[in-house]
Amino acid sequence: MALGTQWYILFNVMAGSMAVPGDLKEAARGFGLRGWALWRRLLLPASFPYLVTGLITASGGTWNASIVAEVVTWHGKTLEATGLGSYIARWTLAEGQGPHLLLGIAVMSLYVVALNRFLWRRLYRLAEERYRL
């Protein structure tokens, strides 16, 4: 999961650093910004909105992978972890267990909505207000 996560973040941050206009980079160098000062004053703040996007997609992809990976069947042997994914998988296979399945989906949905509202929306707002070019 960690190896998959790094690509979401890397490619989004690369897109952010490439999105900085060349004229702005040239002006920063004209004002004497080089090396770490150029990164600290221009490139990192300009890449922050893209970093937030990369973090959101990475966390979503990782969470989806972890939910799916909680139940694995290989050569007739089933390995199961304790978690939301195994709960949903268990009640999906059982007949007539709609309320349990609905509960699992509701918990998953509430978790996603709460995380979006209290973490990702605040980071996006910070990126829009403070680090916009």
N, C-alpha and C positions, 0 to 999 in steps of 0.2 A: 504494500500500500504506500509505503514511503517513497519507493522508487517511482510509482505512478504519479504521486502527488507533486514531486519536484518538477515534472514537465509542465503541468498546468501553470505553476508559479513562474518557472523560467521563461516560457514563451510569452506570457503576459507581460512580464517585466521587460523583456527584450522589445516587445511591441511598444511599450511605453517610452523606452529610451530612444527608439527610432522615430517616435512621433514628435519629438522635440524639434521644432523648426531649425534649420541650419543657420538662419539669420540670428536666432536667439543664442545659439551656441557661439557663433562668431562674435556677437556683441559681448557675451560673457568673457570670452577670451580677450577681447579688446579692453575690458575693464580689469584685466589681470587675473582672472579666475583660471587657475590651472590645477591639475592634480586633484587632491582631496577637496579643495575649496570649490572646484567646479562641480564635483559630485555632490557635495553637501548643500550647496546653494541652488543648483539648477537640476541636475540629472535625477537625484533621488526624490526630491519633491515632485518633479514632473512625472516620475514613474509610480508614485504612490497610488493614484486611482487604478492603474493597471495592476498593481500588486494586490489591491483589495479584490479586484475581479478574479485574479488568479487564486487567491486564498479561498474565495467563495466556491469557485468551480472545483478546486482541489478538495475542499472539505466535503462537498456534495458527492463527488466521485468516490472518495475514500469511504464515506459513510455508506453509500450504496454497495460498494464492494464488501464492506464488513458485514452488512446485513445479509447479503447473498451467501457469504462464506460461512455463516453460522451453522449451516447444515450441508454436509458433503457426503455423498455416497460414492464409494469406489469399490468395485469388485464385490458387491453385495454387502459391504460393511459400511455402516453409517456412523459418521462422527458428528456430534452435535455440541455446540456451545450454548451457554445460557445467554439469552438476549432476545431482543425484539424480533429479529429475523427468524430465530428458531420457533418463537411463539407463533408468529404468523404462518410459518411453514407447517407446524404441527396442526393448527386449526384449519388450514386450507385443505389438507388431506382428509380430515374427518368430515363425515356427512352430517348435515343438520346442525353445524356449529357456527352459524352466521353471526350470533351475538359476540362470540369470542374473536372471530375474525374482524368484525367491525370495531371492537375495542382495540385490537392491535393497530389497525389502520388509523383510528382516531388518535391514539397515543403518538404514533409516528407523525401524523399531520400537526398535532399540537406542538411537538418538539421542533419541527421545521419552522412553523410560524413564529414560535417564541424566539428561536435563534435568529431568524431573519429580522424580527422586529427589534430585539434588544442588542444585537451585536452588529450584524452586517449593515443594517440601515444606518446606524450611528457612524460606522466607519465610512460608508459612502457619503454621508452628509459632511463629515470632516474632509474627505477627499474633494468634494465639490466646493466647499467654502474656502478651505485654506490652501489647497494644493492645485488649484485650477490654473492653467496657463491662459 
